[in-house]
Amino acid sequence: MGAESVRKVVEVAFAAKGTTEHALDLPSFTSIIGLQADFTGAAQMVATSKKGADWLGKYGVKTASWATPIIANGLLGINAMQLTLGVGDPNDGSDFTTGAEAFRKIQSGLEGTAPNDNWVGEGSESYAQQNKKQQERAGKLAQVDGEVQKVINEQAAQVTEARNVLDISATVLTAAIPAAIIASFTLPPPVGQALKTGIEIGAVAGSVPRCVLTVEMLGLHTLRNASQIENAISKYNALAAAAAGD
């Protein structure tokens, strides 16, 4: 499979992905605009394909000028960035929320089994000390689980926001296709082609750099989040070491 074939497969795959996501998000305004852009891109892909061009050529329609290579490359770049953001709903750390709640219940349960005034003797004191340690340990584990959940939830929100920026940018870029095509055949050459090129360059310049900046910012957020997770892991290890020493 050649590079052009791979490119076509990627374009079709992302077009299908975008259309599905926009359809599922109906009837929001952005999804409606997104679907319009999706249909525009799909129509262009069909019209500029070999079979599409041959079929339209039978009716005297020439689609050679319908191609928008600059916009296509811009969209391909955005698609590549979208791949780095994964698919599906980001993990919001809800499992750690469940874990924190479980440890709090354990802590509360241990408080209820603490020795009262009727317990006397050395065994009672030893049990009371261990009970208190277990309560503190459960409370600390609940706290660390809560910290981890917060970091994961923030990361999920950051990924979702980055996906939205890239999706909107791809939609805006696709929406510029009709204007570029119209400019190419409504104005006499070389004005029409020059205007078309200008529209394509402007559309790419107004969308792709923002996507690059968004992905770079997400990378910085991810590094910060990773540092916080490492800090949480060190707390887990410290608690485990303390438990092993008792």
Secondary structure, DSSP 8 states (H G I E B T S, - for coil): --HHHHHHHHHHHHHHHHHHHHHHTTTSHHHHHHHHHHHHHHHHHHHHSHHHHHHHHTTT---GGG--HHHHHHHHHHHHHHHTT-SS-----HHHHHHHHHHHHHHHHHHHTS--TT--SHHHHHHHHHHHHHHHHHHHHHHHHHHHHHHHHHHHHHHHHHHHHHHHHHHHHHHTHHHHHHHHHHS-TTHHHHHHHHHHHHHHHTTHHHHHHHHHHHHHHHHHHHHHHHHHHHHHHHHHHHHHH-
